Amino acid sequence: MYPSAFVWAFGPVNYRIYAMTQQTLLSVSSPLVLVDGSSYLYRAYHALPPLTNSKGQPTGAVKGVVNMLRRLRKDYPQSPIAVVFDAKGKTFRDELFAEYKANRPPMPEDLRPQVQPIHDIVQAMGLPLLVIEGVEADDVIGTLARQATEQKRDVIISTGDKDMAQLVNEHVTLVNTMTDSVLDIPGVHAKYGFGPELMIDYLALMGDKVDNIPGVPGVGEKTAQGLIQGIGSLDAIYTDLEKVRSLSFRGAKTMPEKLIEHRDMAYLSYQLATIKTDVELPMGPEALHNQAADNAKLRVLFEEMEFKSWIAELSNTESAIEIDSQVDVPTKTAIEKHYDIIFTESEFATWLARLQAATEFSFDTETTSLDVMEARIVGVSVATEPGVAAYIPCGHDYMGAPEQLSLEWVLNQLKPLLEDEHKIKIGQNIKYDRSVLLNYGITLRGIKYDTMLESYVWNSVASRHNMDDLAQTYLDYKTVTFEELAGKGVKQLTFNQLKIEDAGHYAAEDADITLRLHQFFWPQLQQQSGLCKVFREIEMPLVPVLSHIERNGALVDAKLLGQHSIELGERMVQLERKAYELAGQEFNLSSPKQLGVILFEQLQLPVIKKTPTGTPSTAEEVLQELALDYPLPKVIMEYRAMAKLKSTYTDKLPLMINPATGRIHTNYHQAVAATGRLSSQDPNLQNIPIKTDEGRRIRQAFIAPAGYKLVAADYSQIELRIMAHLSSDSGLLSAFEKGLDVHRATAAEVFGVALDSVTPEMRRSAKAINFGLIYGMSAFGLAKQLHVGRNEAQQYIDRYFERYPGVQRYMNNIRAQAHEQGYVETLFGRRLYLPDINAKNKNFQLAAERTAINAPMQGTAADIIKTAMIAVDNWLVEAGLDAKLIMQVHDELVLEVAESCLDEVCTGVVARMSAAARLNVPLIVDAGVGNNWDEAH
């Protein structure tokens, strides 16, 4: 019999573990899974939007934690899974150091009431719950991991906490369910450059700002890594302090004095960072077992939280939520599936009547290609309610394929329904389906919901937004993937080659899951008026606009690109020869390994940065810094730039010209960039350089046909204007209201000179400051960009904030807001969640703060250009003008316009782009005209 403290820690339900029969025990040969519940709690809280039930009770963290536990059970079906949480109150570390965790903010108010429901659900799931007073969850996990290691039993620790890397050994592995990363002994070596046995020394040197472990002042991650990689443990470092001076990291020569001065703090930090592995526990690893779930209790808890899909699962006796002794029972969904494959006209008529009677239905096409200009429809699928779907095959042509309805007949029957704008359609990436149907003369109307975009607007960073990932994340449903049916690589089958019985289930499932995802996301969006507005007024109306632009395509001069490609190749040969001359030998300029030997071993250039394996880095930012003082890195950078232009554009673009249209058709993605910006792919038109002659020559190859011109309309300094609006800074507002060159105005303020005394160099510096601060640039970063000392750069920043105090107020406020609520918003209500804003890793946290500053500006700019695209495209169509949008690149729209209506279109485009948002400063649009893109810009 165990003491009563154990019953409290495990809960009365799990106390019955010790009465379980041998039949219900999981094999101790399987790894023991120990879950860092406290880590799960905060990660779930910051990863998911602030969900609430109808009573206003917060539920997001509960849902996130339970989702991660469900995922673990599927990944380790034969393993016992124990969940460990921190107990309330102080621990032994508080006695060691009174300021321990003093900087940590209190638990958010909307997270606190979610802790007990999580504990209750964990217990009802049949998982051991451990909460031990006087120590932290890390110490309980560390002790159990040590005991299991002594029993030669494997342990999986599920956590996102890097401190736990000290526990890794031949039996203990860390798993991060958020990133799908695994950290074993080789993984620790690869990530840190040393083994798990030195992790405590590493933590002791660098400290931990979140836990307020002091460390040694002046020692950050890189310095701590340099010390340990160069010498070893804390004891070894203090035994041979003079050796520290010979190490290659910055500040090594003066580091011994710092280490001597703060020796006591270093060893105190060592104690604080050490996870205890000798905690007195009322049980050992062998006592941790899972038991059958208490489904009745789970139902009550899920009903309280209003987790509808999980409540539905509980109605199935073999539901996914149940965990028992035989956990190898296949997971099933609670929704019974009725998938039909339609072969006859009578079967089709039954489904057509069902679609006509439905208020909304999901729709999907199955095709031969992802290229919408070449894709041929093989079949279509529809769903009218969860679990009820059908596939209509029309183009499977493998040998022995059964007779199918003709594609022409099916599309003729469906056309009135598909073109009925009052019949609501739901899709997953429905832009693709719309574009494919246009190949057959059908204009899909009534497009109201796209689950990819619903997910993206709801939380752009929570998950990838493809259907398979969304189903797994939000429905806990494993879909059949295309690769499972068609294979991979060059031998992959196209959809028309798949057997209909396999294709039918896959296609019907696509439509079914799309409908289920919509029924999950749409109620969530409706609870957030700002997000709902972004979805309804920006993202969904943009779908047909992007479809138009992609199909319009851009005319390209292949001969001009070919000539440019030859010239780039000749320039690369010249640069190669120059590099050989500077290096004193021939080598492969594209090989980082060979380049590293030349730069750092033969030429003895200073090592700026090392890779995770400890070798000197030859990354772009390293070469940029070295190029300021040494000629070879500068040549290498120019060579790389030429090679990238040649391989990505001048060689590739001619091959991407569609033979039927004679144009290049890019694909715009709405659900990729977290801030709301569009991205372009196949080809990527947004990365063509504009500041170099070579980049501009590529733009010259984008041409207008005879009788037409290209018009490029570009917002002027839009993100700075948004900053002026958001910050309400009187200086910035005044500069824009007066129509001043804001970079000259900033230069005059920062350098204390009159406007007419601003030199070009001053303006360039002011421009770097203006845009650098928008992106959260530090004094160190600004110093590198301006090629000045850090102190001088800091003086520029200080003067800037003195002149524009509203900007500094905005930045401080937005950082605080981000830390408090976990997200920031655009002016239109789009949210960007920041999972790392309260991360223990200071670098992650600082990066999240920089994102918090920039995202409202970049996201608002994205919302504005999208709004403008919708207005411009709708106007062009309604007015019947001989003009069309052919490209969108960042803050610029490019149109192909007949010379006969050039003035009207230019005036109308500028007017509509300028009216896309109301700011406290004017939105200025510059429009240019030319025979090619470069001339127009």
C-alpha positions, 0 to 999 in steps of 0.5 A: 500500500502506498501513502496518501500523498501518492493517491493525491498525486495520481488521483483516485481513478489511477490508484486502481492501477495496482489492482489491475490484472496481468491481462491489462498491463502493458509490457515493460519491454516497451519504452516508458513515455514521460510527458513534461505536462507543464511544457505541454501546458504553455506550448498548447496555450501559445500555439492555439488561438484563445478558444472558449466554450459558449459560457466564455470558459477558455478551452484552447490549452485543454484542447492542445494538451489533449491533442498532443497526448492523443498523438503520443498514444498513437506514436507509442501504442504499447507504451505506458504514458505518464504525465508530470506537472509542476506542483504549486509552491516553492521548490528546493531551488528557491532556497538555493537562490531567492531570485529563482524564476523571479522574472517569470510572469504570473500564469496568464489569467485565461490559462489558470482555469484550464489546469484542473480540467487538463488534470481531470482529463488526463486521469479520465484517459487512464494516464498516470498523473504525477504532481510532486511537491517541493520539486519541479516536473523536470526532477520527477522526470529525471528521477524516473528516467534514471531509475528506468536507465538502471533497469536498462529500460528505454525512456521517451521524454516528450518535452520542448525544454532544452534543459532536459537534454542533460538527461539524454543517454543510451536509454533516454531520448527527447521527443518534441511533438510540436516540431517532430524532432528527436534528440538522442546522443548523436542529436545532442552532439549535432545540435550543440557540438558536445554531448549530454554530459556537458549540458549542465555546464553549458546552462550554468555558463549562459544562464536562463533569463526565463528562470532567472538562472544568472549564469556568467554575465557576458556569456551567451549561447555562442560563447558558452558553446565555444568554451565547452567545445574548446575546453570542456566542463565547468571544472575543466574551464576553471582549472585552465583559465589561460587556455580560454584566451586562445579560443576563437570566439569574440571576447575570449582574451578578456573572458578569464577575468569575467569567469574568475569574478563570477565563479560563485555565480557559475557554480550556483547556476550549475546547481540551479540548472541540474535536474535532480535524479534522486527525488523520493517518489512513491513509485518507480517506473515499473509501477506506471501503467495505463488503464482503461479510460473512464468514458463516462467521466470523459464525456462529462468533461468534454461536454463541459469543454464543448469538444464536439468531435471527441464527444461524438467519438465516445459514442463508438465503443472502439473510439480513438479516445479509449485506451485500454490494455489492448491498445493495438485495436485500430483507431476508428472515427465515430462518424459512419462513412457511406462513400459511393462510386457512381457508374450509372446515370440513375446513380448520378441522378440520385446524387444530383438530386441530393446536391440540389436539395442541399444548402451547401456541399463540398466539391473536389476535382481529381486530375492528371496534373497540378498544373491547372493549365494542363490538368485534365479532369479524371473525376469529381467528388462531392459530400453533403454531410459528414460521412456521406460522399460520392466519387464520379469517375470519368477518365480512368484509362488503365487497362481493364478499367470499368466503363464510366460516365463520359466527362462531357456528360457529367460536366454538362449535368453539373454545370448549372449547379456549379455555376449557381452563385446561390448554391454554396460550395466548400473546397480545400484550395478551391482556387485550383478546382475553379481554374481547372473547371475553366478549362472546360468552360465552367465558371465555378460560382457560389465559392463561399468557404475554403478550409485551407483559408479557414485554417490559415485565417484562424491561425496561420502558424498552428499547422500546415494547411494541407488537408492531410495535416488539418485532418490529423491536427483538428479531426484526429483523422488519418487520411489516405495520402496520394503517395500511398496509392500512387507511389513516389518519384518518377514511378508515381502514377497519375490519378487516371492510372489508379484503380477506381475502387482505390481512387473512389475512396480517396476522392470521396474522403477528400470531399468528406473531410473537407466538409468536416473541416469546414464544420470545425473551423467555421464556428471558431471563426464566427466567434472572432469578428475580426478574423471572420471579416478577414476571411469573408472580405479579403481571402475568399473574394481574392480566390477568383482574382488570383485564378484570373491572374494565374490564367492570364499569365505573363508574356516573356521574351525567351530569346532575350533570356537566352542571351542573358543566360549566355552572358551570365555564364561568361561572367561566372567563368571570369569570376571563377578565374579571379577566385582561383587567382585569389585563392592560389589554386583551383577549387569548386566555388559551389562547395562549402567544404572546399571553400571553408578550407580555402578561406579559413585554413589556407588564407587564415581568414577570421572565423565569424560563425560555426555550423552546429558540427563545429566547422567554420560557416560559409553562409551568406551573412558570413561572406557578407561580413568577410567581403568588407575586408577581403576580396575572395569572399566578395568574388564568391558572393558575386559568383553565387548571385550570378549562378542563382539568377542563371539557374533560377531564371534565365535558364529555367523561365523559357522552359516554363512557357506554356506551349498553348498560351505562349506565356508563363503562369505562376501559382499564387499561394494564399496560405504560406506566409504567416503574415498574410503576404502572397507567395509565388511559385513555379516560377517565383516572380517575387524574388527577381532582384530589382537593385542589380543590372542583372535582375533588371535585365530579367524584368526586361524579358517580361514584355507587352504584346503589340498594341499593349503596354505594361503598367506597374503600380506600386505603393510608396513606402507603404510599411513606413506609412502604416508605422506612422498610422499605428504609432501616431507619431507626430513627426512621421505623420507630419513628414508624410502629410507634407509629402516630404521624402521621409528618408531625407526627413529622418536623416535631417532629424537624426543627424541634426541638419537642415533638409537641404543639407542632407547628403546621399550617404545620410539619406542611405543611413536614414533609410536603413534606420527606418526600415531596420527598425520596422524589422526590429533590427538591433544596434548590432544589426544596424552597425553591420548594415551601415558599416559603423561601430555598434556604439555609433549605431546605437546613437543613431537609434537613440536619436531616432527615438528622441525625434520619433517617440511615438514609434518607440511607444508603439514598439514597447506597447506591441511587445508587451501586448504580444507577451500578454496575449500571444498574438498581434493583429493587423489593422484589418483584424488578421492575427499572427500568433507568436508561439515563442513570445514567452519561450525560455530560449531568449533568442527565440523570444527576441525573434518573436518580439521582432516579428511582433513589431513587424507583423502588424505592418507587413500584414496590414500591407498584405491586406491592403494590396489584397483589397486593392487586387479585388477592387481592381480586378472587379472593376476591370471585369465590370467595365469591360476594359481591355486590360488585365492583371498579370502579376502581383509582387509584394506591394506592386501590381502589374497589368497588361493594358491596351494602348487605347485605354491606357490613361483610363486604366492608369487613373482607375488603378491608382484611385482604387489602390489609394482607396484600399485603406484609410490611414492617418497619412495618404496612401501614395501609388506610383504608376509607370508605363513601359514596353517591359516590366523594367521600363514600367517600374 
